[in-house]
Amino acid sequence: MTHNKNKSPKTERRCPECGAPVSWQGNSYRPFCSSRCKQVDLGKWLGEEYSLPVYESPDFPAEDTSSKVIH
């Protein structure tokens, strides 16, 4: 991969929530375009619309959490 030191890195991206162009520098909501999009994304995580895959390894069996008390 060749890098050209004369070019500045791309500083405009797309908002992952709505797709609007997002200026990277000076944007306190990045990678989002606004507080609204940031909150919508957080709501999706909290509502379990997003999840990370879990891969069980034969070396490490799944932990039984059914009898644990959460405070």
N, C-alpha and C positions, 0 to 999 in steps of 0.2 A: 504494500500500500504506500503510495507516494503522497507526501504532504507538501503543500505549497505554502511557504512561510509568508508570502506576500498577501495571501487572502485571509481575511478575518473569519473566525468561525461563524456559522449560521446562528443568528440571534433571534430569528423568528420561527416559531413553531405553531402547531395547531392545538387548540384546547382539546384535551381528551374527552371532555363531556359534550361540547356543542360543535366543535370543529372550527371555531372562529380563529383567525390569526392571533397569536399571542407574542407580544414583545417580551423577550426573556430578561433583558436588563431593566432594572428599576421596577419590576412587577412583583409585588409582594404576594400575589396569588399563584405564581407559577407552580406547576405547569398549566394552571387554569387561567382563563381570561378574566374571571371575576369572582367575587366572594360567593355569588349564587352558585356558579358551577362547582366551586370547591365544596360547598355545603351539600349540593345534590350528590356529588361523588361520595362524600362521607356518609350520607344517608344510605346509599346503596351498600356500602361496606357494613354499616350497622344493621341494615335490614337483611344481611346475608345474601344479597344478590350477587356479590362477588365472593369467591373463595379461592384458597390456595389448595392445590392437589396434595393429598397425603399418600405417600407410598410406604407401605409396611414392609419391613425387612425381616427375613426369617431369623436374622441374628438378634433382632430387637422386637419381641412380640408387642402387640398393641396393649396399652395400659388400660386396665379396667377402672373406670372412673365412676361407676354406678354407686359405689358405697362410700365415696368421699363426700365430706360435708364442706361446702363452700361458704365462707363467712363473708 
